Amino acid sequence: MATLVENKTLVDYRVEGDHVAVITLVDPPANTYTHEMMRQLDEAILDARFDSDVEVIVLTGKGEKFFSAGANIGMLNSVTPEFKYMFCLHANETLARLEQTPKLVIAALNGHCVGGGLEIAMACDIRIARKDAGKIGLPEVALGVLPGTGGTQRLARLVGKSRAIELMVTGKTFSFEQAQDWGIVSDVLEGDAASFRDQVLTYAKQFCSPNKAPMAVGHIKRAVQTGMELPLQDALALERELQSLLFKSEDAKEGLAAYNEKRVARFKNK
């Protein structure tokens, strides 16, 4: 379990059946994050990294109203500029750790996903939202600041520079359906909160053994997340090295054998 700070659980970490770790931000109704919550999120990410039984991570918020409304404004209003800087630095490091973890991370947007909440979601690999559950956007400009936990960079990489700048300087929020059109959200699912959770878990389990080879899924993620920031020739070299590791795996042998034998592969994450 994530280390508790001040004896209050702000991030719940648990492993569901079939190799899925569910990390939940717990400070309803808005699930805003403080430094204490971010430290617990950091610990939960490390727990999932080191747990060999975990093959996919789902990140969501407590309740039905918010995935997360971002940083706790009351906390930010009460600390020094030096603390704010260190807070943002640690949050950036935490989200980078999430982004670079070699396991697929799915953000389940169960409610409003704004400000730092969207910045957390954009550090995930796939974002799935519940229909009519809320709005999404980066409205920090209304506070006289910018999205400082990766928002300016990750949004531009998702939607392009011009649209990203327009969305951030206007600070407008928009529907999950619009976010899907722009490529921020992968899918929008209908149903109540319980049904949404079940659908996301079912979606996540398709990437776990025995259905998929988790090492291949994780290496695809690493090739894209790291390779996108490298010159093409260096990225291709990274791709080749990751492929060479996969060719040595039992799952690759199983996948190739199953294809030749015209049967369904049964992967073991080995």
C-alpha positions as a Markdown table, in Angstrom:
| # | Residue | x | y | z |
|---|---|---|---|---|
| 1 | Met | 0.0 | 0.0 | 0.0 |
| 2 | Ala | 1.1 | 3.6 | -0.5 |
| 3 | Thr | 2.8 | 5.2 | 2.4 |
| 4 | Leu | 0.4 | 7.3 | 4.4 |
| 5 | Val | 1.2 | 10.9 | 5.1 |
| 6 | Glu | -0.4 | 12.4 | 8.2 |
| 7 | Asn | -2.2 | 9.1 | 8.7 |
| 8 | Lys | -4.8 | 10.0 | 6.0 |
| 9 | Thr | -5.3 | 7.9 | 2.9 |
| 10 | Leu | -5.4 | 10.2 | -0.1 |
| 11 | Val | -4.6 | 7.5 | -2.7 |
| 12 | Asp | -6.1 | 4.0 | -2.6 |
| 13 | Tyr | -4.0 | 1.3 | -4.2 |
| 14 | Arg | -5.4 | -2.2 | -4.7 |
| 15 | Val | -4.9 | -5.0 | -7.2 |
| 16 | Glu | -8.1 | -6.3 | -8.8 |
| 17 | Gly | -8.4 | -9.8 | -10.2 |
| 18 | Asp | -6.6 | -10.6 | -13.5 |
| 19 | His | -3.5 | -8.4 | -13.0 |
| 20 | Val | -5.1 | -4.9 | -12.9 |
| 21 | Ala | -3.9 | -2.4 | -10.3 |
| 22 | Val | -6.5 | 0.3 | -9.5 |
| 23 | Ile | -5.2 | 3.6 | -8.1 |
| 24 | Thr | -7.9 | 6.0 | -6.8 |
| 25 | Leu | -7.5 | 9.6 | -5.9 |
| 26 | Val | -9.4 | 10.0 | -2.6 |
| 27 | Asp | -10.3 | 13.5 | -1.5 |
| 28 | Pro | -14.0 | 13.9 | -2.6 |
| 29 | Pro | -15.8 | 15.6 | -3.9 |
| 30 | Ala | -13.2 | 17.2 | -6.1 |
| 31 | Asn | -10.2 | 14.9 | -5.5 |
| 32 | Thr | -7.8 | 17.9 | -5.5 |
| 33 | Tyr | -4.2 | 17.0 | -4.9 |
| 34 | Thr | -1.9 | 18.3 | -2.2 |
| 35 | His | 1.8 | 17.5 | -1.8 |
| 36 | Glu | 0.6 | 14.7 | 0.6 |
| 37 | Met | -1.6 | 13.2 | -2.1 |
| 38 | Met | 1.1 | 13.5 | -4.7 |
| 39 | Arg | 3.6 | 11.7 | -2.5 |
| 40 | Gln | 1.1 | 8.9 | -2.0 |
| 41 | Leu | 0.4 | 8.7 | -5.8 |
| 42 | Asp | 4.2 | 8.5 | -6.3 |
| 43 | Glu | 4.4 | 5.6 | -3.9 |
| 44 | Ala | 1.4 | 3.8 | -5.5 |
| 45 | Ile | 3.0 | 4.1 | -8.9 |
| 46 | Leu | 6.2 | 2.5 | -7.5 |
| 47 | Asp | 4.1 | -0.2 | -5.9 |
| 48 | Ala | 2.5 | -1.0 | -9.3 |
| 49 | Arg | 5.9 | -1.0 | -11.0 |
| 50 | Phe | 7.5 | -3.5 | -8.7 |
| 51 | Asp | 4.5 | -5.8 | -8.4 |
| 52 | Ser | 5.1 | -8.6 | -10.9 |
| 53 | Asp | 1.5 | -9.6 | -10.7 |
| 54 | Val | 0.4 | -6.1 | -12.0 |
| 55 | Glu | 0.3 | -5.9 | -15.8 |
| 56 | Val | -2.0 | -2.9 | -16.3 |
| 57 | Ile | -2.8 | 0.2 | -14.2 |
| 58 | Val | -6.1 | 2.0 | -14.0 |
| 59 | Leu | -6.1 | 5.5 | -12.4 |
| 60 | Thr | -9.4 | 7.1 | -11.4 |
| 61 | Gly | -11.1 | 9.4 | -8.8 |
| 62 | Lys | -13.3 | 8.7 | -5.8 |
| 63 | Gly | -17.0 | 9.3 | -6.3 |
| 64 | Glu | -19.1 | 10.3 | -9.3 |
| 65 | Lys | -18.5 | 14.1 | -9.6 |
| 66 | Phe | -14.7 | 14.5 | -10.2 |
| 67 | Phe | -11.8 | 12.5 | -11.6 |
| 68 | Ser | -9.8 | 15.5 | -10.2 |
| 69 | Ala | -10.1 | 19.2 | -10.2 |
| 70 | Gly | -6.3 | 19.6 | -10.0 |
| 71 | Ala | -4.1 | 21.1 | -7.3 |
| 72 | Asn | -5.7 | 22.2 | -4.0 |
| 73 | Ile | -6.0 | 26.0 | -4.3 |
| 74 | Gly | -6.3 | 26.4 | -0.6 |
| 75 | Met | -3.0 | 24.7 | -0.1 |
| 76 | Leu | -1.3 | 26.8 | -2.8 |
| 77 | Asn | -2.7 | 30.0 | -1.3 |
| 78 | Ser | -1.1 | 29.1 | 2.1 |
| 79 | Val | 2.5 | 28.2 | 1.2 |
| 80 | Thr | 5.6 | 30.0 | 0.1 |
| 81 | Pro | 6.6 | 30.5 | -3.6 |
| 82 | Glu | 9.6 | 28.2 | -2.8 |
| 83 | Phe | 7.2 | 25.5 | -1.6 |
| 84 | Lys | 5.1 | 25.9 | -4.7 |
| 85 | Tyr | 8.1 | 25.4 | -6.9 |
| 86 | Met | 9.2 | 22.3 | -5.1 |
| 87 | Phe | 5.5 | 21.0 | -5.2 |
| 88 | Cys | 5.4 | 21.5 | -9.0 |
| 89 | Leu | 8.8 | 19.9 | -9.4 |
| 90 | His | 7.8 | 16.8 | -7.5 |
| 91 | Ala | 4.4 | 16.6 | -9.3 |
| 92 | Asn | 6.2 | 16.7 | -12.6 |
| 93 | Glu | 8.6 | 13.9 | -11.5 |
| 94 | Thr | 5.7 | 11.8 | -10.3 |
| 95 | Leu | 3.8 | 12.1 | -13.6 |
| 96 | Ala | 7.0 | 11.4 | -15.5 |
| 97 | Arg | 7.4 | 8.2 | -13.5 |
| 98 | Leu | 3.8 | 7.3 | -14.4 |
| 99 | Glu | 4.4 | 8.0 | -18.0 |
| 100 | Gln | 7.7 | 6.0 | -18.1 |
| 101 | Thr | 6.4 | 3.0 | -16.2 |
| 102 | Pro | 6.7 | 0.1 | -18.6 |
| 103 | Lys | 3.1 | -1.0 | -17.9 |
| 104 | Leu | 0.0 | 0.3 | -19.7 |
| 105 | Val | -1.8 | 3.1 | -17.7 |
| 106 | Ile | -5.5 | 3.8 | -18.3 |
| 107 | Ala | -7.2 | 7.0 | -16.9 |
| 108 | Ala | -10.8 | 6.3 | -16.1 |
| 109 | Leu | -12.4 | 9.8 | -16.2 |
| 110 | Asn | -15.4 | 9.2 | -13.9 |
| 111 | Gly | -16.2 | 12.9 | -13.5 |
| 112 | His | -14.9 | 16.4 | -14.2 |
| 113 | Cys | -11.3 | 16.4 | -15.3 |
| 114 | Val | -9.9 | 19.9 | -15.2 |
| 115 | Gly | -6.6 | 21.7 | -14.4 |
| 116 | Gly | -4.1 | 19.4 | -12.8 |
| 117 | Gly | -6.6 | 16.6 | -13.0 |
| 118 | Leu | -6.3 | 16.7 | -16.8 |
| 119 | Glu | -2.5 | 17.0 | -16.4 |
| 120 | Ile | -2.5 | 13.7 | -14.4 |
| 121 | Ala | -4.8 | 12.1 | -17.1 |
| 122 | Met | -2.5 | 13.2 | -19.9 |
| 123 | Ala | 0.4 | 11.4 | -18.3 |
| 124 | Cys | -1.5 | 8.2 | -18.7 |
| 125 | Asp | -1.4 | 6.2 | -22.0 |
| 126 | Ile | -5.2 | 6.0 | -22.7 |
| 127 | Arg | -8.0 | 8.1 | -21.4 |
| 128 | Ile | -11.6 | 6.7 | -21.2 |
| 129 | Ala | -14.5 | 8.9 | -20.0 |
| 130 | Arg | -18.0 | 8.4 | -18.7 |
| 131 | Lys | -20.6 | 10.0 | -20.9 |
| 132 | Asp | -22.2 | 13.2 | -19.5 |
| 133 | Ala | -20.1 | 12.9 | -16.3 |
| 134 | Gly | -18.4 | 16.2 | -16.5 |
| 135 | Lys | -16.2 | 18.7 | -18.4 |
| 136 | Ile | -12.5 | 18.6 | -19.3 |
| 137 | Gly | -10.0 | 21.4 | -19.8 |
| 138 | Leu | -7.1 | 23.5 | -18.5 |
| 139 | Pro | -8.6 | 26.7 | -17.0 |
| 140 | Glu | -5.5 | 27.8 | -15.0 |
| 141 | Val | -5.2 | 31.1 | -16.9 |
| 142 | Ala | -8.2 | 32.4 | -14.8 |
| 143 | Leu | -5.9 | 32.1 | -11.8 |
| 144 | Gly | -3.2 | 34.1 | -13.4 |
| 145 | Val | -0.9 | 31.0 | -13.9 |
| 146 | Leu | -0.2 | 28.4 | -16.5 |
| 147 | Pro | -0.8 | 24.6 | -16.4 |
| 148 | Gly | 2.4 | 23.8 | -14.5 |
| 149 | Thr | 2.3 | 20.0 | -14.2 |
| 150 | Gly | 3.0 | 19.1 | -17.8 |
| 151 | Gly | -0.1 | 20.6 | -19.3 |
| 152 | Thr | 1.5 | 23.0 | -21.7 |
| 153 | Gln | 3.7 | 20.2 | -23.1 |
| 154 | Arg | 1.4 | 17.2 | -23.1 |
| 155 | Leu | -1.6 | 19.0 | -24.5 |
| 156 | Ala | 0.4 | 20.4 | -27.4 |
| 157 | Arg | 1.6 | 16.9 | -28.2 |
| 158 | Leu | -1.9 | 15.6 | -28.2 |
| 159 | Val | -3.8 | 18.3 | -30.2 |
| 160 | Gly | -1.0 | 20.4 | -31.8 |
| 161 | Lys | 0.4 | 23.8 | -30.9 |
| 162 | Ser | -2.3 | 26.1 | -32.2 |
| 163 | Arg | -5.3 | 24.4 | -30.6 |
| 164 | Ala | -3.4 | 23.7 | -27.4 |
| 165 | Ile | -2.5 | 27.4 | -27.0 |
| 166 | Glu | -6.1 | 28.5 | -27.8 |
| 167 | Leu | -7.6 | 26.1 | -25.3 |
| 168 | Met | -5.2 | 27.2 | -22.5 |
| 169 | Val | -5.3 | 31.0 | -23.1 |
| 170 | Thr | -9.1 | 30.9 | -23.2 |
| 171 | Gly | -9.3 | 28.5 | -20.3 |
| 172 | Lys | -12.5 | 27.0 | -21.6 |
| 173 | Thr | -13.7 | 23.6 | -20.6 |
| 174 | Phe | -15.4 | 21.3 | -23.1 |
| 175 | Ser | -17.3 | 18.0 | -23.2 |
| 176 | Phe | -15.7 | 14.5 | -23.3 |
| 177 | Glu | -17.1 | 14.0 | -26.7 |
| 178 | Gln | -15.3 | 17.1 | -28.0 |
| 179 | Ala | -12.2 | 15.8 | -26.2 |
| 180 | Gln | -12.6 | 12.5 | -28.1 |
| 181 | Asp | -12.8 | 14.4 | -31.4 |
| 182 | Trp | -9.5 | 16.1 | -30.7 |
| 183 | Gly | -7.8 | 12.9 | -29.6 |
| 184 | Ile | -7.5 | 13.7 | -25.9 |
| 185 | Val | -10.0 | 11.0 | -24.9 |
| 186 | Ser | -9.9 | 7.6 | -26.6 |
| 187 | Asp | -13.5 | 6.6 | -25.8 |
| 188 | Val | -16.6 | 7.8 | -24.1 |
| 189 | Leu | -18.7 | 5.1 | -22.4 |
| 190 | Glu | -22.4 | 5.2 | -21.4 |
| 191 | Gly | -23.7 | 3.9 | -18.1 |
| 192 | Asp | -23.7 | 4.8 | -14.4 |
| 193 | Ala | -20.6 | 5.0 | -12.2 |
| 194 | Ala | -20.6 | 1.3 | -11.3 |
| 195 | Ser | -21.2 | 0.2 | -14.9 |
| 196 | Phe | -18.4 | 2.6 | -16.1 |
| 197 | Arg | -16.0 | 1.1 | -13.6 |
| 198 | Asp | -16.8 | -2.5 | -14.7 |
| 199 | Gln | -16.5 | -1.5 | -18.4 |
| 200 | Val | -13.1 | 0.1 | -17.8 |
| 201 | Leu | -11.8 | -3.0 | -15.9 |
| 202 | Thr | -13.0 | -5.3 | -18.7 |
| 203 | Tyr | -11.3 | -3.0 | -21.2 |
| 204 | Ala | -8.1 | -3.1 | -19.1 |
| 205 | Lys | -8.1 | -6.9 | -18.8 |
| 206 | Gln | -7.8 | -7.4 | -22.5 |
| 207 | Phe | -4.2 | -6.2 | -22.3 |
| 208 | Cys | -3.3 | -8.7 | -19.5 |
| 209 | Ser | -2.1 | -12.3 | -19.8 |
| 210 | Pro | -3.3 | -14.7 | -21.1 |
| 211 | Asn | -5.0 | -12.4 | -23.7 |
| 212 | Lys | -2.0 | -10.2 | -24.5 |
| 213 | Ala | 1.7 | -10.4 | -23.9 |
| 214 | Pro | 2.2 | -7.7 | -21.2 |
| 215 | Met | 5.9 | -7.4 | -22.0 |
| 216 | Ala | 5.0 | -6.5 | -25.6 |
| 217 | Val | 2.3 | -4.1 | -24.5 |
| 218 | Gly | 4.8 | -2.4 | -22.1 |
| 219 | His | 7.6 | -2.3 | -24.6 |
| 220 | Ile | 5.2 | -0.7 | -27.2 |
| 221 | Lys | 4.5 | 2.0 | -24.6 |
| 222 | Arg | 8.2 | 2.5 | -23.9 |
| 223 | Ala | 9.0 | 2.7 | -27.6 |
| 224 | Val | 6.4 | 5.4 | -28.2 |
| 225 | Gln | 6.8 | 7.4 | -25.0 |
| 226 | Thr | 10.5 | 7.6 | -25.2 |
| 227 | Gly | 10.9 | 7.4 | -28.9 |
| 228 | Met | 8.7 | 10.4 | -29.6 |
| 229 | Glu | 11.2 | 12.6 | -27.8 |
| 230 | Leu | 14.2 | 11.3 | -29.8 |
| 231 | Pro | 15.5 | 11.9 | -33.3 |
| 232 | Leu | 14.1 | 9.3 | -35.7 |
| 233 | Gln | 17.3 | 7.2 | -36.0 |
| 234 | Asp | 17.8 | 7.0 | -32.3 |
| 235 | Ala | 14.1 | 6.1 | -31.8 |
| 236 | Leu | 14.4 | 3.3 | -34.4 |
| 237 | Ala | 17.5 | 2.0 | -32.5 |
| 238 | Leu | 15.4 | 2.0 | -29.3 |
| 239 | Glu | 12.7 | 0.1 | -31.1 |
| 240 | Arg | 15.2 | -2.5 | -32.3 |
| 241 | Glu | 16.6 | -3.0 | -28.8 |
| 242 | Leu | 13.2 | -3.5 | -27.3 |
| 243 | Gln | 12.2 | -5.9 | -30.1 |
| 244 | Ser | 15.4 | -7.9 | -29.4 |
| 245 | Leu | 14.4 | -8.3 | -25.8 |
| 246 | Leu | 10.9 | -9.5 | -26.8 |
| 247 | Phe | 12.3 | -12.1 | -29.2 |
| 248 | Lys | 14.0 | -13.7 | -26.2 |
| 249 | Ser | 10.7 | -14.0 | -24.3 |
| 250 | Glu | 8.6 | -17.1 | -23.8 |
| 251 | Asp | 5.6 | -15.1 | -24.8 |
| 252 | Ala | 7.1 | -14.3 | -28.2 |
| 253 | Lys | 7.8 | -18.0 | -28.8 |
| 254 | Glu | 4.2 | -18.7 | -27.8 |
| 255 | Gly | 2.8 | -16.1 | -30.1 |
| 256 | Leu | 4.7 | -17.2 | -33.1 |
| 257 | Ala | 4.0 | -20.9 | -32.4 |
| 258 | Ala | 0.2 | -20.2 | -32.0 |
| 259 | Tyr | 0.1 | -18.3 | -35.3 |
| 260 | Asn | 1.8 | -21.2 | -37.1 |
| 261 | Glu | -0.4 | -23.7 | -35.4 |
| 262 | Lys | -3.6 | -21.7 | -36.1 |
| 263 | Arg | -4.6 | -21.5 | -32.5 |
| 264 | Val | -5.2 | -18.8 | -29.9 |
| 265 | Ala | -2.0 | -17.8 | -28.0 |
| 266 | Arg | -2.0 | -18.1 | -24.2 |
| 267 | Phe | 0.6 | -15.6 | -22.8 |
| 268 | Lys | 2.2 | -15.9 | -19.4 |
| 269 | Asn | 4.1 | -12.6 | -19.1 |
| 270 | Lys | 7.4 | -14.4 | -19.3 |
